[in-house]
């Protein structure tokens, strides 16, 4: 099934929502592990309520449940790295690092789908790396934020490719439900281990407005956006989806600058590098269509 113009609009709308997740993660005062846990807990409950009123089943065989729960661990790791990146640096650096997801996908997807590596995809992945290099030298004082952002891109690419395989046989709502459950359960296991090695006490329980931001993060950015995004993998390849996500830094940086102001202001080289990364998403479909 070929994607329509409406499908492309919906994909970009979902990316706009994802661009807001780093902002919400920064607004929430609790630790990133806590954010992941409560986000996935509320999302799991939300999916159950949705299935009840929407009258659709979430039942699948045991083997599939186990596979989805294990994939949820990767989702947990991705979100932890993502929120940790924005917390120790800022939203712009986090999103710039995350936008390398298209490069990782160009390397991982051919292995998973057993197809030939695309020279075009690799080329645009390299362009993203060049842009990342420019960003790297402009944020040396916040390098760990960029590193965590890049790793969040890697883990995001992994579970996106995996979900691309799951969508061939399972509804996106089922995938979302069990992966959120897996992410939440793994967060419970990881938290005491992480806390043992942490020098400072970790604030785990959300307070005040944290619950509002968590609600938006859980129900809008997860129950709706994550589920709808997973469903888009039926019409788009994992690489095309992750390449479009390269626009997330653009959307997110604009939103962050509006909300946080001068705190998000970066150097000229940072914006140049980000422009190179984001530019790949604009050029790729044009060149790909001409070659077909």
Residue frames relative to the residue before (quaternion, step in Angstrom):
aa qw qx qy qz dx dy dz
X 1.0000 0.0000 0.0000 0.0000 0.00 0.00 0.00
X 0.3071 -0.7703 0.5329 0.1683 3.59 -0.62 1.14
X 0.4882 -0.6727 0.4642 0.3062 3.62 -0.95 0.82
X 0.3481 -0.7244 0.5597 0.2018 3.56 -1.11 0.75
X 0.6947 -0.4360 0.3511 0.4517 3.57 -1.32 0.08
X 0.6265 0.5379 -0.3304 0.4571 3.56 1.06 -0.76
X 0.6184 0.5416 -0.3376 0.4585 3.59 1.06 -0.74
X 0.6508 0.5094 -0.3118 0.4687 3.58 1.00 -0.84
X 0.6387 0.5209 -0.3235 0.4648 3.59 1.00 -0.81
X 0.6581 0.5077 -0.3052 0.4648 3.55 0.97 -0.89
X 0.6249 0.5412 -0.3322 0.4541 3.59 1.00 -0.82
X 0.6867 0.4698 -0.2842 0.4764 3.59 0.93 -0.88
X 0.6058 0.5410 -0.3533 0.4643 3.60 1.09 -0.64
X 0.6498 0.5108 -0.3087 0.4706 3.58 1.01 -0.82
X 0.6345 0.5179 -0.3233 0.4740 3.58 1.05 -0.78
X 0.6040 0.5460 -0.3466 0.4657 3.60 1.09 -0.70
X 0.6445 0.5041 -0.3136 0.4818 3.58 1.00 -0.83
X 0.6512 0.5119 -0.3165 0.4623 3.58 0.95 -0.86
X 0.6062 0.5628 -0.3489 0.4404 3.58 1.11 -0.66
X 0.6522 0.5172 -0.2977 0.4675 3.56 1.24 -0.50
X 0.5434 0.6578 -0.4016 0.3329 3.62 1.17 -0.44
X 0.6390 0.5219 -0.3351 0.4550 3.60 1.00 -0.78
X 0.6235 0.5341 -0.3330 0.4638 3.57 1.10 -0.71
X 0.6593 0.4955 -0.3043 0.4767 3.57 0.93 -0.89
X 0.6411 0.5311 -0.3211 0.4515 3.59 1.01 -0.82
X 0.6561 0.4966 -0.3025 0.4811 3.57 1.11 -0.67
X 0.6511 0.5275 -0.3110 0.4484 3.58 1.05 -0.76
X 0.6455 0.5129 -0.3200 0.4668 3.60 1.12 -0.67
X 0.3935 -0.7782 0.4512 0.1898 3.58 -0.70 1.11
X 0.6168 0.5779 -0.3550 0.3994 3.60 1.12 -0.47
X 0.6921 -0.4917 0.3468 0.3987 3.56 -1.34 0.32
X 0.6363 -0.5599 0.3693 0.3811 3.64 -1.10 0.63
X 0.6185 0.5265 -0.3574 0.4610 3.62 1.03 -0.66
X 0.6361 0.5177 -0.3169 0.4764 3.57 1.05 -0.80
X 0.6233 0.5466 -0.3318 0.4502 3.57 1.01 -0.85
X 0.6632 0.5012 -0.2985 0.4689 3.58 0.92 -0.96
X 0.6678 0.5171 -0.3120 0.4352 3.58 0.88 -0.93
X 0.7314 0.4205 -0.2550 0.4725 3.59 0.69 -1.03
X 0.5877 0.5595 -0.3678 0.4542 3.58 1.13 -0.60
X 0.7244 0.4331 -0.2484 0.4754 3.57 0.82 -0.98
X 0.5988 0.5536 -0.3582 0.4546 3.60 1.11 -0.64
X 0.6941 0.4577 -0.2734 0.4837 3.57 0.83 -1.00
X 0.6396 0.5283 -0.3272 0.4524 3.58 1.05 -0.76
X 0.6347 0.5285 -0.3221 0.4628 3.58 1.03 -0.81
X 0.6496 0.4961 -0.3043 0.4892 3.57 0.98 -0.88
X 0.6436 0.5364 -0.3135 0.4468 3.56 0.98 -0.86
X 0.6504 0.5091 -0.3120 0.4694 3.58 1.01 -0.80
X 0.6279 0.5326 -0.3310 0.4610 3.59 1.05 -0.76
X 0.6572 0.4986 -0.3009 0.4785 3.58 0.95 -0.91
X 0.6481 0.5255 -0.3069 0.4578 3.57 0.97 -0.90
X 0.6656 0.5018 -0.3072 0.4592 3.59 0.97 -0.86
X 0.6352 0.5369 -0.3282 0.4479 3.58 1.10 -0.73
X 0.7473 0.3831 -0.2161 0.4980 3.58 0.79 -1.03
X 0.6827 0.4682 -0.2847 0.4833 3.56 1.13 -0.60
X 0.3049 -0.8086 0.4519 0.2216 3.53 1.39 -0.16
X 0.4904 0.5915 -0.4967 0.4037 3.54 0.74 1.14
X 0.4723 -0.7077 0.4663 0.2421 3.55 -1.10 0.76
X 0.2517 -0.7548 0.5888 0.1424 3.54 -1.15 0.73
X 0.4501 0.7145 -0.4339 0.3142 3.57 1.28 0.22
X 0.0913 0.7494 -0.6517 0.0729 3.55 -1.04 0.91
X 0.6447 -0.5294 0.3651 0.4134 3.59 -1.22 0.24
X 0.7000 -0.5164 0.3178 0.3773 3.54 -1.27 0.55
X 0.6330 0.5410 -0.3359 0.4403 3.59 0.94 -0.84
X 0.6677 0.4953 -0.2961 0.4703 3.57 0.94 -0.90
X 0.6104 0.5526 -0.3428 0.4522 3.58 1.02 -0.81
X 0.6681 0.5049 -0.2979 0.4583 3.58 0.89 -0.97
X 0.6551 0.5145 -0.3101 0.4582 3.59 0.94 -0.89
X 0.6768 0.4866 -0.2921 0.4688 3.58 0.96 -0.88
X 0.6361 0.5219 -0.3287 0.4637 3.59 1.01 -0.77
X 0.6536 0.5031 -0.3096 0.4731 3.59 1.00 -0.80
X 0.6253 0.5158 -0.3355 0.4799 3.59 1.06 -0.71
X 0.5837 0.5913 -0.3529 0.4302 3.56 1.18 -0.63
X 0.5840 0.5683 -0.3696 0.4464 3.59 1.13 -0.55
X 0.6449 0.5055 -0.3088 0.4830 3.57 1.05 -0.81
X 0.6191 0.5340 -0.3317 0.4706 3.58 1.07 -0.79
X 0.6275 0.5397 -0.3168 0.4633 3.57 1.01 -0.87
X 0.6731 0.4937 -0.2906 0.4677 3.57 0.87 -0.98
X 0.6297 0.5436 -0.3245 0.4502 3.57 1.00 -0.87
X 0.7153 0.4485 -0.2679 0.4642 3.59 0.77 -0.99
X 0.6070 0.5436 -0.3613 0.4534 3.60 1.04 -0.70
X 0.6715 0.4907 -0.2920 0.4722 3.59 0.87 -0.97
X 0.6402 0.5475 -0.3101 0.4408 3.55 1.02 -0.89
X 0.7260 0.4239 -0.2444 0.4831 3.58 0.78 -1.04
X 0.6131 0.5355 -0.3503 0.4633 3.59 1.07 -0.66
X 0.6231 0.5498 -0.3303 0.4475 3.57 1.04 -0.79
X 0.7009 0.4549 -0.2761 0.4749 3.59 0.82 -0.97
X 0.6399 0.5491 -0.3238 0.4292 3.58 1.12 -0.65
X 0.7668 0.3670 -0.2040 0.4855 3.61 0.90 -0.90
X 0.7311 0.2847 -0.2276 0.5767 3.60 1.27 -0.07
X 0.5305 -0.5662 0.4068 0.4821 3.57 -0.10 -1.31
X 0.7354 -0.4309 0.2853 0.4382 3.57 -1.30 0.16
X 0.6537 0.5454 -0.3192 0.4163 3.59 0.90 -0.93
X 0.6840 0.4747 -0.2840 0.4755 3.60 0.86 -0.96
X 0.6148 0.5530 -0.3350 0.4517 3.58 1.00 -0.84
X 0.7225 0.4511 -0.2495 0.4606 3.56 0.79 -1.03
X 0.6032 0.5498 -0.3560 0.4552 3.60 1.10 -0.63
X 0.6722 0.4836 -0.2912 0.4791 3.59 0.98 -0.83
X 0.6533 0.5364 -0.3077 0.4369 3.54 0.98 -0.87
X 0.6256 0.5869 -0.3404 0.3851 3.59 1.07 -0.69
X 0.5138 0.6199 -0.4288 0.4097 3.61 1.26 0.03
X 0.3697 0.7577 -0.4726 0.2567 3.60 1.26 0.00
X 0.6293 0.5523 -0.3446 0.4246 3.60 1.03 -0.73
X 0.6230 0.5269 -0.3407 0.4672 3.59 1.06 -0.73
X 0.6695 0.4950 -0.3029 0.4638 3.57 0.84 -0.97
X 0.6477 0.5264 -0.3206 0.4478 3.58 0.98 -0.82
X 0.6392 0.5404 -0.3273 0.4384 3.59 1.00 -0.83
X 0.6877 0.4526 -0.2717 0.4984 3.58 1.21 -0.49
X 0.7244 0.4619 -0.2371 0.4536 3.58 1.03 -0.86
X 0.6562 0.5629 -0.3238 0.3842 3.60 0.86 -0.96
X 0.6502 0.5095 -0.3492 0.4424 3.68 0.87 -0.75
X 0.6265 0.5274 -0.3339 0.4668 3.58 1.09 -0.68
X 0.6966 0.4857 -0.2727 0.4522 3.57 0.91 -0.97
X 0.7662 0.3588 -0.1882 0.4988 3.59 0.97 -0.83
X 0.3669 -0.7694 0.4473 0.2708 3.58 1.37 -0.03
X 0.4636 0.6270 -0.4876 0.3926 3.53 0.91 0.97
X 0.6504 -0.5235 0.3757 0.4022 3.54 -1.26 0.30
X 0.5284 -0.6107 0.4832 0.3380 3.53 -1.14 0.67
X 0.3481 -0.7490 0.5294 0.1937 3.58 -0.82 0.99
X 0.4285 -0.7023 0.5098 0.2514 3.56 -0.75 1.10
X 0.6320 0.5442 -0.3276 0.4439 3.57 1.05 -0.77
X 0.6616 0.5004 -0.3047 0.4680 3.58 0.96 -0.88
X 0.6436 0.5162 -0.3176 0.4674 3.58 0.98 -0.86
X 0.6314 0.5475 -0.3283 0.4402 3.57 0.99 -0.85
X 0.7067 0.4369 -0.2684 0.4874 3.54 0.88 -0.92
X 0.5786 0.5545 -0.3746 0.4664 3.57 1.17 -0.45
X 0.6461 0.5114 -0.3100 0.4741 3.58 1.03 -0.82
X 0.5990 0.5524 -0.3524 0.4602 3.58 1.07 -0.74
X 0.6404 0.5228 -0.3155 0.4658 3.56 1.01 -0.87
X 0.6484 0.5175 -0.3136 0.4620 3.58 1.02 -0.81
X 0.6235 0.5301 -0.3380 0.4647 3.59 1.03 -0.77
X 0.6466 0.5048 -0.3099 0.4807 3.54 1.01 -0.83
X 0.6347 0.5315 -0.3203 0.4606 3.56 1.04 -0.81
X 0.6192 0.5561 -0.3358 0.4412 3.57 1.07 -0.75
X 0.6394 0.5108 -0.3151 0.4806 3.56 1.03 -0.82
X 0.6420 0.5154 -0.3142 0.4728 3.56 1.02 -0.85
X 0.6178 0.5878 -0.3314 0.4038 3.57 0.99 -0.95
X 0.7391 0.4289 -0.2357 0.4628 3.58 0.79 -1.00
X 0.6540 0.4968 -0.3208 0.4719 3.57 1.26 -0.11
X 0.7628 0.3079 -0.1768 0.5404 3.61 1.25 -0.22
X 0.1514 0.8371 -0.5146 0.1071 3.61 1.03 0.73
X 0.6351 0.5287 -0.3365 0.4515 3.60 1.16 -0.45
X 0.7556 0.2746 -0.1738 0.5686 3.58 1.28 -0.25
X 0.1397 0.8645 -0.4746 0.0889 3.53 1.15 0.74
X 0.6424 0.5310 -0.3445 0.4321 3.61 1.00 -0.71
X 0.5846 0.5567 -0.3697 0.4600 3.56 1.14 -0.54
X 0.6616 0.4913 -0.2960 0.4829 3.58 1.02 -0.82
X 0.6305 0.5381 -0.3302 0.4516 3.60 0.99 -0.85
X 0.6729 0.4778 -0.2977 0.4799 3.59 0.88 -0.93
X 0.6225 0.5448 -0.3364 0.4501 3.57 1.08 -0.70
X 0.6501 0.5065 -0.3048 0.4775 3.58 1.01 -0.88
X 0.6619 0.4970 -0.3045 0.4714 3.59 0.97 -0.85
X 0.6125 0.5222 -0.3553 0.4753 3.59 1.09 -0.59
X 0.6155 0.5350 -0.3363 0.4710 3.58 1.14 -0.63
X 0.6386 0.5294 -0.3145 0.4616 3.57 1.02 -0.83
X 0.7033 0.4480 -0.2700 0.4814 3.59 0.78 -1.00
X 0.6161 0.5408 -0.3442 0.4577 3.58 1.10 -0.66
X 0.6361 0.5247 -0.3165 0.4690 3.57 1.05 -0.79
X 0.6415 0.5457 -0.3228 0.4318 3.57 0.97 -0.88
X 0.7447 0.3943 -0.2599 0.4716 3.60 0.69 -0.98
X 0.5806 0.5619 -0.3859 0.4452 3.61 1.16 -0.41
X 0.6476 0.5004 -0.3083 0.4849 3.58 1.00 -0.84
X 0.6381 0.5202 -0.3193 0.4693 3.59 0.98 -0.84
X 0.6787 0.4900 -0.2880 0.4651 3.57 0.92 -0.92
X 0.5701 0.5876 -0.3725 0.4371 3.56 1.17 -0.54
X 0.6579 0.4813 -0.2917 0.5004 3.55 1.17 -0.65
X 0.6435 0.5372 -0.3186 0.4426 3.59 1.02 -0.85
X 0.6611 0.5446 -0.3185 0.4062 3.61 0.95 -0.84
X 0.5373 0.6226 -0.4054 0.3993 3.59 1.24 -0.24
X 0.8071 0.2461 -0.1016 0.5270 3.58 1.15 -0.64
X 0.7875 0.2873 -0.1389 0.5272 3.60 1.18 -0.36
X 0.5536 -0.6098 0.4638 0.3265 3.55 -1.18 0.68
X 0.5821 -0.6205 0.4031 0.3372 3.57 -1.05 0.79
X 0.6151 0.5532 -0.3541 0.4361 3.61 1.10 -0.62
X 0.6262 0.5175 -0.3288 0.4817 3.59 1.06 -0.71
X 0.6438 0.5217 -0.3163 0.4619 3.56 0.95 -0.90
X 0.6662 0.5110 -0.3003 0.4527 3.57 0.89 -0.95
X 0.6544 0.5404 -0.3204 0.4208 3.58 0.86 -0.97
X 0.7540 0.3970 -0.2353 0.4674 3.61 0.66 -1.04
X 0.6317 0.5123 -0.3517 0.4635 3.60 1.06 -0.55
X 0.6185 0.5151 -0.3463 0.4820 3.60 1.07 -0.65
X 0.6334 0.5217 -0.3247 0.4703 3.56 1.02 -0.79
X 0.6648 0.5058 -0.2986 0.4616 3.59 0.93 -0.90
X 0.6450 0.5148 -0.3155 0.4684 3.58 1.02 -0.81
X 0.6684 0.5077 -0.2953 0.4564 3.58 0.97 -0.86
X 0.6634 0.5030 -0.3034 0.4635 3.58 0.93 -0.90
X 0.6719 0.4892 -0.3042 0.4655 3.58 0.94 -0.83
X 0.6009 0.5529 -0.3564 0.4541 3.61 1.14 -0.60
X 0.6227 0.5377 -0.3325 0.4610 3.58 1.07 -0.77
X 0.6768 0.4918 -0.2847 0.4680 3.58 0.99 -0.87
X 0.6975 0.4922 -0.2700 0.4453 3.57 0.94 -0.93
X 0.5966 0.6336 -0.3654 0.3304 3.60 0.97 -0.84
X 0.7135 0.4311 -0.3017 0.4627 3.67 0.66 -0.92
X 0.6109 0.5366 -0.3547 0.4616 3.60 1.11 -0.62
X 0.6618 0.5003 -0.2957 0.4736 3.55 0.93 -0.94
X 0.6617 0.5225 -0.3029 0.4442 3.57 0.95 -0.91
X 0.5994 0.5817 -0.3519 0.4225 3.59 1.12 -0.69
X 0.7491 0.3824 -0.2019 0.5018 3.58 0.99 -0.84
X 0.5671 0.5992 -0.3817 0.4167 3.58 1.27 -0.20
X 0.4421 -0.7100 0.4847 0.2560 3.57 -0.86 0.98
X 0.7600 0.3264 -0.1779 0.5332 3.59 0.88 -0.95
X 0.5767 -0.5831 0.4445 0.3601 3.55 -1.18 0.59
X 0.3247 -0.7528 0.5452 0.1749 3.58 -1.01 0.84
X 0.3323 -0.7259 0.5723 0.1875 3.54 -0.89 1.02
X 0.1312 -0.8550 0.5012 0.0241 3.56 -0.20 1.32
X 0.7263 0.4320 -0.2423 0.4765 3.60 0.98 -0.83
X 0.4325 -0.7087 0.4946 0.2570 3.61 -0.73 1.04
X 0.1600 -0.7871 0.5912 0.0733 3.56 -1.18 0.62
X 0.8730 0.1220 -0.0600 0.4683 3.56 -1.21 0.57
X 0.8569 -0.0372 0.0678 0.5096 3.53 -0.78 -1.14
X 0.4437 0.6920 -0.4556 0.3416 3.59 1.25 -0.23
X 0.6597 0.5273 -0.3099 0.4367 3.57 1.00 -0.85
X 0.6164 0.5289 -0.3449 0.4704 3.59 1.10 -0.64
X 0.6793 0.4776 -0.2908 0.4753 3.59 0.88 -0.97
X 0.6376 0.5194 -0.3246 0.4672 3.58 1.04 -0.76
X 0.6210 0.5461 -0.3369 0.4501 3.57 1.04 -0.76
X 0.6626 0.4855 -0.2963 0.4873 3.58 0.95 -0.89
X 0.6542 0.5235 -0.3018 0.4549 3.55 0.98 -0.91
X 0.7131 0.4746 -0.2485 0.4523 3.56 0.97 -0.90
X 0.7985 0.3499 -0.1715 0.4588 3.56 0.68 -1.10
X 0.7229 0.4011 -0.2500 0.5040 3.60 0.98 -0.76
X 0.7703 0.3783 -0.1932 0.4757 3.58 0.76 -1.11
X 0.7570 0.3634 -0.2059 0.5026 3.61 1.16 -0.39
X 0.7243 0.4187 -0.2666 0.4786 3.60 0.48 -1.18
X 0.7457 0.3547 -0.2226 0.5182 3.58 0.87 -0.90
X 0.7729 0.4197 -0.2329 0.4150 3.58 0.42 -1.26
X 0.6763 0.4870 -0.3094 0.4580 3.61 0.85 -0.91
X 0.6550 0.5075 -0.3052 0.4694 3.56 0.99 -0.87
X 0.6799 0.4790 -0.2883 0.4745 3.59 0.90 -0.94
X 0.6274 0.5416 -0.3244 0.4557 3.58 1.06 -0.80
X 0.6440 0.5103 -0.3138 0.4758 3.58 0.97 -0.87
X 0.6495 0.5271 -0.3108 0.4513 3.56 1.03 -0.80
X 0.5963 0.5810 -0.3590 0.4219 3.60 1.15 -0.54
X 0.5699 0.6130 -0.3742 0.3991 3.58 1.21 -0.44
X 0.5245 0.6075 -0.4161 0.4275 3.57 1.28 -0.14
X 0.7685 0.3577 -0.1686 0.5030 3.59 1.06 -0.80
X 0.7672 0.2847 -0.1574 0.5528 3.58 1.15 -0.60
X 0.5036 -0.6062 0.5067 0.3495 3.57 -1.20 0.49
X 0.6372 -0.5285 0.3887 0.4045 3.58 -1.22 0.47
X 0.6373 0.5327 -0.3361 0.4439 3.59 1.02 -0.77
X 0.6599 0.5058 -0.3155 0.4573 3.61 0.88 -0.90
X 0.6444 0.5174 -0.3154 0.4664 3.57 1.01 -0.84
X 0.7073 0.4508 -0.2738 0.4707 3.59 0.82 -0.97
X 0.6018 0.5408 -0.3628 0.4623 3.59 1.12 -0.56
X 0.6405 0.5127 -0.3174 0.4755 3.57 1.03 -0.77
X 0.6055 0.5605 -0.3452 0.4471 3.56 1.12 -0.67
X 0.4966 0.6427 -0.4314 0.3927 3.59 1.26 -0.24
X 0.6026 0.5469 -0.3580 0.4579 3.58 1.25 -0.33
X 0.4633 0.6979 -0.4370 0.3277 3.58 1.25 -0.26
X 0.6371 0.5139 -0.3538 0.4525 3.65 0.91 -0.73
X 0.6395 0.5311 -0.3301 0.4472 3.58 0.97 -0.85
X 0.6875 0.4658 -0.2797 0.4818 3.57 0.84 -1.01
X 0.6933 0.5042 -0.2740 0.4359 3.55 0.89 -1.02
X 0.6546 0.5131 -0.3164 0.4562 3.59 0.95 -0.86
X 0.6414 0.5129 -0.3226 0.4705 3.59 0.98 -0.82
X 0.6699 0.4918 -0.2953 0.4713 3.59 0.91 -0.92
X 0.6622 0.5152 -0.3035 0.4515 3.59 0.97 -0.91
X 0.6508 0.5091 -0.3229 0.4615 3.58 0.98 -0.81
X 0.6283 0.5282 -0.3305 0.4659 3.59 1.07 -0.75
X 0.7376 0.4341 -0.2236 0.4664 3.59 0.94 -0.96
X 0.8101 0.2932 -0.1282 0.4912 3.59 0.81 -1.03
X 0.3756 -0.7755 0.4492 0.2359 3.59 1.25 -0.17
X 0.8723 -0.0607 0.0568 0.4818 3.57 -1.04 -0.91
X 0.5414 0.6325 -0.4001 0.3831 3.60 1.14 -0.51
X 0.7365 0.4150 -0.2165 0.4883 3.58 1.10 -0.71
X 0.4649 0.6886 -0.4481 0.3301 3.59 1.24 0.01
X 0.1106 -0.8136 0.5707 0.0108 3.58 -0.80 1.08
X 0.6576 -0.5118 0.3787 0.4028 3.56 -1.35 0.07
X 0.6732 -0.4883 0.3698 0.4143 3.55 -1.31 0.28
X 0.6484 0.5283 -0.3169 0.4474 3.60 0.98 -0.85
X 0.6029 0.5507 -0.3619 0.4498 3.58 1.07 -0.67
X 0.6969 0.4627 -0.2762 0.4733 3.56 0.85 -0.95
X 0.5957 0.5506 -0.3570 0.4631 3.59 1.14 -0.60
X 0.6740 0.4927 -0.2893 0.4683 3.58 0.89 -0.95
X 0.6549 0.5057 -0.3053 0.4713 3.55 0.98 -0.88
X 0.6296 0.5354 -0.3280 0.4576 3.59 1.06 -0.77
X 0.6245 0.5295 -0.3341 0.4669 3.60 1.06 -0.75
X 0.6570 0.5081 -0.3027 0.4675 3.57 0.96 -0.92
X 0.7002 0.4687 -0.2663 0.4682 3.55 0.81 -1.06
X 0.6016 0.5928 -0.3500 0.4052 3.58 1.08 -0.71
X 0.5805 0.6023 -0.3706 0.4036 3.57 1.13 -0.61
X 0.6545 0.5210 -0.3203 0.4446 3.58 1.05 -0.75
X 0.6618 0.5008 -0.3065 0.4661 3.57 1.15 -0.56
X 0.7148 0.4597 -0.2482 0.4648 3.58 1.05 -0.77
X 0.6014 0.6279 -0.3595 0.3387 3.57 0.98 -0.86
X 0.7224 0.4313 -0.2949 0.4529 3.66 0.61 -0.97
X 0.6087 0.5580 -0.3572 0.4365 3.59 1.10 -0.65
X 0.7004 0.4573 -0.2592 0.4828 3.56 0.85 -1.02
X 0.6342 0.5400 -0.3305 0.4437 3.58 1.01 -0.82
X 0.6679 0.5040 -0.2990 0.4588 3.60 0.93 -0.88
X 0.6482 0.5214 -0.3173 0.4552 3.58 1.04 -0.72
X 0.6818 0.4889 -0.2839 0.4643 3.56 1.12 -0.67
X 0.6179 0.5626 -0.3442 0.4280 3.59 1.20 -0.43
